[in-house]
């Protein structure tokens, strides 16, 4: 839960005409949070197997992680 709160705070730090250093730092932090959430989802899928997708919050979490991964993949190319 603390990662979600910290990620929300970091996302709220974006403002108009921010410095290049600040943009890069926030981007790195967002990549780090994306990795943390992805690892969490993978661990939960391994632990719960098919039961993982029977819980609504897990489906929501997986959807957010998957969409984040897709957008990060598109951003790289």
C-alpha positions in Angstrom: 0.0 0.0 0.0 2.9 2.4 0.8 4.2 1.9 -2.8 0.9 3.0 -4.2 0.8 6.1 -2.0 4.4 7.0 -2.9 3.8 6.4 -6.6 0.7 8.7 -6.4 2.8 11.4 -4.7 5.6 11.1 -7.3 3.0 11.3 -10.2 1.6 14.5 -8.6 5.0 16.1 -8.7 4.8 16.8 -12.4 4.3 20.5 -13.3 4.6 22.8 -16.3 8.1 23.9 -17.2 9.9 21.6 -14.8 13.6 21.1 -15.1 15.0 18.4 -17.3 16.7 16.8 -14.3 13.4 16.6 -12.4 11.7 15.1 -15.4 14.4 12.4 -15.7 14.2 11.7 -12.0 10.5 11.3 -12.0 10.7 9.1 -15.0 13.2 6.8 -13.4 11.1 6.6 -10.2 8.0 5.8 -12.3 9.9 3.0 -14.1 11.0 1.7 -10.7 7.4 1.6 -9.4 6.3 -0.1 -12.6 8.9 -2.8 -12.0 7.9 -3.2 -8.4 4.2 -3.6 -9.3 5.1 -6.0 -12.2 7.2 -8.2 -9.9 4.4 -8.2 -7.3 1.8 -9.3 -9.9 4.2 -12.1 -11.2 4.8 -13.4 -7.6 1.1 -13.4 -6.9 0.3 -15.2 -10.1 2.9 -17.8 -9.3 1.6 -18.2 -5.8 -2.1 -18.3 -6.6 -2.0 -19.8 -10.1 -5.5 -19.8 -11.7 -7.1 -18.6 -8.4 -5.4 -15.3 -9.0 -7.9 -14.3 -11.6 -10.9 -15.1 -9.4 -10.4 -12.0 -7.3 -11.6 -8.7 -8.8 -8.8 -6.7 -7.3 -6.2 -9.0 -8.8 -7.8 -8.7 -12.2 -7.8 -4.9 -11.8 -4.1 -5.0 -10.6 -3.1 -7.2 -13.5 -4.9 -5.0 -16.0 -3.1 -1.9 -14.7 0.3 -3.7 -14.8 -0.3 -5.0 -18.3 -1.4 -1.6 -19.7 1.6 0.0 -18.1 3.9 -2.6 -19.7 2.3 -2.0 -23.1 2.7 1.8 -22.9 6.3 1.5 -21.6 7.0 -0.9 -24.5 5.5 1.6 -27.0 7.5 4.4 -25.5 10.8 2.6 -25.9 10.1 2.1 -29.7 
